[in-house]
Amino acid sequence: MTILGVDDFKAKLRGGGARSNLFKCTLNYPAYAGGDVELSSFMCRAANLPGSTVTTLEVPFRGRMLKVGGDRTFESWTVTILNDTGFEVRDPMERWMNGINAHSANTGLTNPADYQVDLIVDQLDRDESVIKRYNFRGAFPESVTEIALTYDQGAEIETFDVSFAYQYWESNTTS
């Protein structure tokens, strides 16, 4: 049995490894919500690369359970946003959600094409080139979290999370 050394490991770790702090989110908006896509990219403090699950269906056969692949499901995609004093990202998110279902009445847009957009998260290399891209198709915000106001926090910038529902994702290596 060969024990791999540090030089062997270093040779296998191409590019020095992907860095979790090198990413860019492109948060598009439907026209009625307004919103500055470039500003949203800068204010997006945290995100994640998506996962998905293929459910298992069990089919009984002669005393055994045959397992076969079922439906694919996608978890919500959540980003953390830094809040600026003009609420330039939060306000469009609130308008977006209000268009889907108004605060004052249980009414809103009925055509999904009017409120669903594509969102993108890019994993960047150390030279800022895109090494992995995920495109979330047909996305819309399902929640905008509260912003805690407290005397306990000294010099911290406010943040809030936005969770997006979406139809499916594509990456630059899958379709």
N, C-alpha and C positions, 0 to 999 in steps of 0.2 A: 504494500500500500504506500503510495506516494503522498507525502504531506506537502501541501502547497505552501509556498513561502509568500512573503509580502510582495516580492516582485511579480509572482504569478497573479496574485490578487490585483495588484495595480494594473497589470496588463489587461485584465478582464473588465475593469471598471472604466469603460470607455467614457471619454469626456469628463472624467472626474465625478460622474454621477449627476443625476438630475437634482436640482435644488428647489425646495418647496417655496422659497421666496421669490423665484423668478417666474412670474406669470402675468398675464394680462387678461382682463375680462372686457368683453364688448357687450355692453348692456344697451340694446336697441330699445326704442319706445314706439308705440303706435302714435300716429300723428296727433291725435287729440290730447295726448298726455304731455306733449312737449318733451323737454328733457334734453340735456346735453350729453351726447354719447362719449365724447372725449373726456369731459369732466367726470362722468361716472366711472370711466376706466381708471382715472387717477385716484378716485375716492374709494374704489373697491379694495379694501384692506385684506380680505381673506375670501377664499373660495375653496372648491375641491374639484378634483377630477371625478367624474361620475362613476357609479357602479350600476349594475343591473343584475337581475336574478331571473333564472329560468326555473319555473316551478317544476316539481316532479309529480307526475300522475302515476298512481299505483293501480295496476290492472291485475286482478286475481287470476291465477292460472294454476290449476292442479295443486292447490295447497301452498303456492308461492305467490309472492307479489312481484310482478314484472314492473320495473320502473322505467318510464319513458318520459321524454322531455315534454313539458307543457308550455304554458304561456310565459312570455317575458314580461317582467314588471320593472318599472323605473321608480326609484325614490325621488322625492323632491330635491331640487338643486338649491342650495342656500349660499348666499354671499353676505359678507359683513361689510358695511359701508361706513366710512368716516363722515360725520355730519359737519357741514360748514355752517357759518352763521346765517347764510341766506337760504338754507334748506334746499339748495339747488338740485339735490338728488332725491331727497325724501318727498318734496312736493310733487314732482312728476309721478313718483310711485303711488302716492295717495290718489292723484287724479286718474291714473291708470286703473287702479282698483275701483274707484268710484264710477268709472265708465262701465265696468263689468257689472257692478251692483251698487246702486246709489245709497248713500248714507240715509237720506230722508225717505226713500221709498224702495220697495223691493223690486226695482226695475233696472234695466241696463241694456247694453248692446246684446243683440240676439245672434248676430253673425260672428262666429269665432274668428274669421279673417280680419274683423275690425279691431280685435283686441289681442290677438296672438302674434308674436314676432319670433324671430330666431335670435338666440343669444349664443355667445362664443366664449370659451375659455381656452387660452393658449398657454402651454408650458413652454417657457423660453430657455434657451441655452445661455451660457455666460456671455456670448457675443450678441444676445438679444434676438437671435434667429428662432423661429418657431420650430420646436422639435416634436410637438404633439398638439393637435387641435381637436376640440370637441365642439360640435355644433348642436345646440338644443333646439329642436324643431317644434314650432307651435307653442311657445312658452308664454306664460302670463303669471303675474304675482298672485300667490294664494295667501300670503301673509306678510305684513310689515310689522316688525316687533316694536315694542315700546322703547323709549329712551328713558333710562333711569336718571332722575334729577336728585342729587343728594349733596349735602355739605361734606360728606366723607371723601369725595373725590376731589383732589386738589387740582392738579394741572393735567388732567386727562381730557382728550378730545372725545366727544360723544360718539357712540357707534350705534348702529341698529342693523338687524338682519332682515333680509328679504328672501323668502322661500318662493321658488317658482315651480309650478307644475308645467309639464311639457309632454308632448306626444311620444317622442323618442329622441335619442341622440345618435349622431354619426360622428365618427372620428376620421382622421386622415388616413387610417389604415383599415377601416371597415366601412361598409355602406349598407 
